[in-house]
Structures are given as structure tokens and as C-alpha cells.
Amino acid sequence: MAKPSEVVYKSGKLTIKINRKTCISCSACTVSAPKTFELDNKCISMVKPEPNDNPKTILDAAQNCPVEAIVIEDETGKTLWPK
């Protein structure tokens, strides 16, 4: 279940959770996975309406977040990142 400050997205078999209070607007995710992530009007990370990066690229983008604001889960709910 998502926390109030967390936004949950689905991308294929992955679940992407973004903690909006933790995000520092550094754009690391948008550089790493530009077909999946963008910054909203408050400069907070969000997933594009039709994310189109492969799962490894999405996972790499989450791993590049310096504050671990992005959580990635597989289809079973197992957390892939952060470990």
C-alpha cells in the first residue's frame, strides 16, 4: 500500500513508487530513463503516461537517485531497489 507522500505507477511487470517528499529534483532519473521519468510542474519526479524504457533502464534510473526516492518492485511485490 502506498504512503500518502508516495505515488505508485505500473510499467510492464514493474511497480514504480516515487516518494514525493524525498525527491530533490536532481533529474538523475530523467537523464537515466528519459522515456519513463519526467519532472512535474513542482519539479518532482513522476512517471510519464506511457513509460517506454526497458526494465533494466528503469532499475538503473532508480539506482541513480541520490536520495533513493524511487522504489522498484517486481510483479510479485518483491522490492528490487533499494535493497
N, C-alpha and C positions, 0 to 999 in steps of 0.2 A: 504494500500500500504506500502511496506517495505521501510525503510530508507536505505541509502547507506551502513551504518555500520551494518545493520540488515540482518540476514539470516532467511528465513521462511521455515518451514517444516510442513508436514501433517502427523498425526499419528491417524488413525481412524477418529473420529469426532473432534479431537482436532487440532488446529493450534498452532505450537510452534515457537516462534520468539526469536532468540538469538541476543542480541546486542553485537557484537564482540569487540567494543571499551570499553564496560563496564565490560565485563568478566575479572576476575582477576586470572583465572586459579587455583582456590582453590580446584577443583574436588568435591565439595559438590554434584553436580548434578550426577556425575558418580558413586558416592557411593550410593546415594539415588535411582537412577534408572539406574542400570548398563546395562540393556538390551535396553536402549533408548539413553543414552548420552555417549559420549567419548570425549577425547581431541584430537584435530588435531595436525599436526606437529609444530604448533606455540603455542601449549598448550592452545588453545581456545576451549571452549565447542562447540560441534556440535552434531547433531542427527545421530545415526547410520543409515546405508542404510535401514535396516528393523527393526525399533523400535518395541520392544516387551514387554513393561511394560504396566500394566493396567492404565487407565486414572487417577485414584487416586494417583498412584505411581508417575506418571509424574507431576501431580499438586504438590505433596509433594516435589518433587525434585526442582521445580521452587520456592516454598516457602522457601526451604533451602538455596537458593542462597543469600549470604550476601549482594550483591550489586544489586539485582533484575534485573539481566541481561537477565532473561528468562521471556517472556510474554506468557501466555496461553490463547487462545480464544476457545470458543465452536463453533459448526457448524454454528451458526447464526452470528458469528463475535463478540459476547459479550466477553469482557475481564473478565476472571475468576481470573487471577493473573497477576500483582499486582492489588489490589483493589483500 
